[in-house]
Amino acid sequence: MSDTSSGNDLVDHGRIEQAVAQFENAKLSPAEAFIAASFIAMASAERLRKEAAAIRSTLGVELSRELASTEIADAISRLQDAAAPAVHGFNALMRDDMDSPLGSF
């Protein structure tokens, strides 16, 4: 995980890294981790939507826009980047070995 903050303490990267480490230490299977992460992403997105006005009130307009255009935009990009491997994994689970042009390699 890389620090992409602009120098302002808009988010606590240490807490984020700790949360990620705790999730990884749960020793979930790849399928369990993916499913759990999808629930976490959905709940977190809904919480952000519901609390956006309060966050904006606390941070102010300028810092809210900075948070949205940096940290939140990066998080959305990561979610978008995760879509293709998730679909490929799904397809690989659904595919019969003989569906592949290469056979059962």
VOBA-1610 file (N, C-alpha, C; in pm, whole numbers, padded with zeros to 5 digits, always signed):
BEGIN
Met+00085-00116+00000Met+00000+00000+00000Met+00090+00123+00000Ser+00060+00215-00088Ser+00145+00333-00097Ser+00072+00455-00042Asp+00150+00545+00013Asp+00096+00668+00068Asp+00082+00768-00045Thr-00042+00805-00076Thr-00065+00901-00183Thr-00118+01033-00131Ser-00108+01054-00002Ser-00163+01178+00054Ser-00080+01296+00012Ser-00143+01412+00017Ser-00075+01534-00027Ser-00005+01604+00088Gly+00010+01535+00200Gly+00076+01597+00313Gly-00021+01633+00423Asn-00147+01652+00390Asn-00249+01681+00492Asn-00289+01550+00558Asp-00329+01559+00683Asp-00373+01440+00756Asp-00522+01419+00734Leu-00561+01396+00608Leu-00702+01375+00576Leu-00747+01237+00618Val-00657+01142+00614Val-00683+01005+00660Val-00560+00958+00736Asp-00579+00862+00822Asp-00469+00806+00900Asp-00421+00679+00831His-00313+00690+00755His-00263+00577+00678His-00218+00462+00768Gly-00171+00494+00887Gly-00132+00389+00981Gly-00251+00304+01021Arg-00363+00368+01049Arg-00485+00294+01085Arg-00535+00211+00968Ile-00524+00266+00847Ile-00566+00192+00728Ile-00479+00068+00711Glu-00348+00085+00724Glu-00257-00030+00711Glu-00285-00134+00819Gln-00316-00090+00940Gln-00348-00182+01049Gln-00476-00260+01018Ala-00577-00193+00965Ala-00702-00260+00929Ala-00680-00363+00819Val-00600-00327+00720Val-00568-00420+00612Val-00493-00541+00667Ala-00397-00517+00754Ala-00320-00627+00814Ala-00410-00720+00895Gln-00503-00663+00971Gln-00596-00746+01047Gln-00681-00832+00954Phe-00727-00773+00845Phe-00806-00848+00747Phe-00723-00961+00688Glu-00599-00930+00649Glu-00512-01032+00590Glu-00477-01141+00690Asn-00465-01106+00818Asn-00434-01204+00922Asn-00550-01295+00956Ala-00668-01266+00902Ala-00785-01351+00927Ala-00768-01487+00858Lys-00672-01499+00769Lys-00640-01625+00701Lys-00762-01681+00628Leu-00835-01594+00560Leu-00949-01637+00481Leu-00901-01698+00350Ser-00979-01788+00296Ser-00949-01841+00163Ser-00965-01726+00063Pro-00912-01741-00058Pro-00930-01634-00157Pro-01077-01600-00181Ala-01162-01700-00188Ala-01305-01674-00210Ala-01366-01603-00089Glu-01332-01649+00032Glu-01384-01585+00153Glu-01338-01441+00163Ala-01211-01417+00134Ala-01157-01281+00141Ala-01226-01190+00040Phe-01247-01240-00080Phe-01314-01160-00184Phe-01456-01126-00143Ile-01528-01224-00094Ile-01667-01202-00053Ile-01673-01106+00065Ala-01586-01126+00164Ala-01583-01037+00281Ala-01549-00894+00237Ala-01450-00880+00150Ala-01409-00748+00103Ala-01523-00678+00029Ser-01604-00755-00045Ser-01716-00694-00117Ser-01818-00639-00018Phe-01844-00713+00090Phe-01936-00663+00193Phe-01879-00538+00261Ile-01751-00542+00291Ile-01686-00427+00355Ile-01691-00305+00263Ala-01661-00325+00135Ala-01663-00214+00039Ala-01802-00154+00027Met-01904-00240+00019Met-02041-00190+00007Met-02082-00110+00131Ala-02055-00166+00249Ala-02093-00098+00373Ala-02017+00033+00390Ser-01889+00032+00355Ser-01807+00153+00368Ser-01853+00261+00271Ala-01887+00222+00149Ala-01935+00320+00051Ala-02066+00382+00097Glu-02155+00301+00150Glu-02283+00353+00200Glu-02260+00446+00319Arg-02169+00407+00407Arg-02138+00493+00523Arg-02080+00627+00478Leu-01990+00623+00379Leu-01932+00747+00326Leu-02042+00835+00267Arg-02133+00774+00192Arg-02243+00852+00132Arg-02328+00916+00241Lys-02362+00839+00343Lys-02448+00889+00449Lys-02380+00998+00532Glu-02251+00987+00551Glu-02179+01079+00638Glu-02104+01189+00564Ala-02123+01197+00432Ala-02049+01295+00351Ala-02074+01438+00398Ala-02198+01471+00427Ala-02229+01608+00470Ala-02159+01641+00602Ala-02157+01546+00693Ala-02090+01569+00822Ala-01940+01581+00803Ile-01884+01500+00717Ile-01740+01507+00688Ile-01707+01644+00628Arg-01791+01686+00533Arg-01770+01816+00467Arg-01783+01929+00569Ser-01877+01916+00661Ser-01895+02018+00765Ser-01773+02025+00856Thr-01716+01910+00888Thr-01598+01903+00975Thr-01473+01954+00905Leu-01451+01909+00782Leu-01328+01943+00710Leu-01333+02079+00642Gly-01453+02119+00602Gly-01465+02240+00521Gly-01463+02204+00374Val-01500+02300+00291Val-01514+02276+00148Val-01381+02236+00083Glu-01276+02313+00111Glu-01148+02290+00044Glu-01089+02153+00076Leu-01083+02119+00205Leu-01027+01990+00243Leu-01117+01873+00201Ser-01247+01894+00199Ser-01338+01791+00152Ser-01313+01759+00006Arg-01296+01863-00072Arg-01267+01843-00215Arg-01132+01777-00234Glu-01035+01814-00150Glu-00903+01750-00159Glu-00914+01601-00124Leu-00987+01570-00018Leu-01008+01431+00021Leu-01074+01353-00093Ala-01177+01411-00152Ala-01248+01345-00261Ala-01159+01325-00382Ser-01079+01426-00415Ser-00999+01419-00539Ser-00868+01344-00523Thr-00832+01309-00400Thr-00708+01233-00380Thr-00739+01095-00322Glu-00760+01089-00194Glu-00775+00961-00124Glu-00897+00881-00173Ile-01012+00948-00183Ile-01133+00878-00226Ile-01123+00840-00373Ala-01070+00929-00456Ala-01051+00896-00598Ala-00957+00777-00615Asp-00851+00772-00535Asp-00759+00658-00542Asp-00828+00529-00500Ala-00912+00537-00397Ala-00986+00418-00352Ala-01082+00370-00460Ile-01150+00462-00526Ile-01240+00424-00635Ile-01161+00360-00749Ser-01044+00415-00779Ser-00959+00355-00883Ser-00919+00213-00848Arg-00886+00190-00720Arg-00850+00054-00679Arg-00968-00041-00696Leu-01087+00006-00661Leu-01207-00078-00679Leu-01231-00107-00827Gln-01214-00007-00911Gln-01230-00029-01055Gln-01126-00127-01107Asp-01002-00113-01061Asp-00895-00203-01104Asp-00920-00346-01057Ala-00993-00362-00947Ala-01022-00496-00894Ala-01128-00568-00975Ala-01206-00495-01052Ala-01318-00557-01125Ala-01269-00660-01227Ala-01170-00627-01306Ala-01125-00721-01410Ala-01072-00852-01352Pro-00981-00849-01253Pro-00936-00978-01198Pro-01049-01056-01132Ala-01145-00985-01073Ala-01259-01054-01011Ala-01341-01126-01117Val-01366-01060-01229Val-01442-01123-01337Val-01363-01239-01397His-01231-01221-01412His-01149-01331-01465His-01151-01451-01370Gly-01143-01424-01242Gly-01151-01533-01144Gly-01285-01604-01150Phe-01393-01526-01159Phe-01527-01583-01173Phe-01535-01670-01298Asn-01488-01616-01409Asn-01492-01692-01535Asn-01411-01820-01526Ala-01295-01813-01461Ala-01212-01933-01448Ala-01282-02039-01364Leu-01357-01997-01262Leu-01431-02093-01181Leu-01548-02154-01257Met-01606-02079-01347Met-01722-02125-01423Met-01684-02208-01545Arg-01563-02191-01594Arg-01520-02252-01719Arg-01490-02401-01701Asp-01538-02480-01793Asp-01497-02620-01802Asp-01359-02623-01867Asp-01278-02718-01831Asp-01145-02726-01889Asp-01149-02731-02041Met-01249-02794-02096Met-01257-02808-02241Met-01310-02682-02308Asp-01360-02584-02231Asp-01405-02458-02288Asp-01288-02373-02333Ser-01171-02400-02280Ser-01053-02322-02314Ser-00998-02369-02447Pro-00956-02276-02532Pro-00896-02317-02660Pro-00768-02398-02639Leu-00709-02391-02521Leu-00586-02463-02494Leu-00613-02601-02430Gly-00739-02631-02410Gly-00771-02758-02345Gly-00755-02746-02195Ser-00703-02849-02132Ser-00696-02853-01985Ser-00558-02819-01931Phe-00496-02716-01985Phe-00363-02676-01938Phe-00371-02620-01800
//
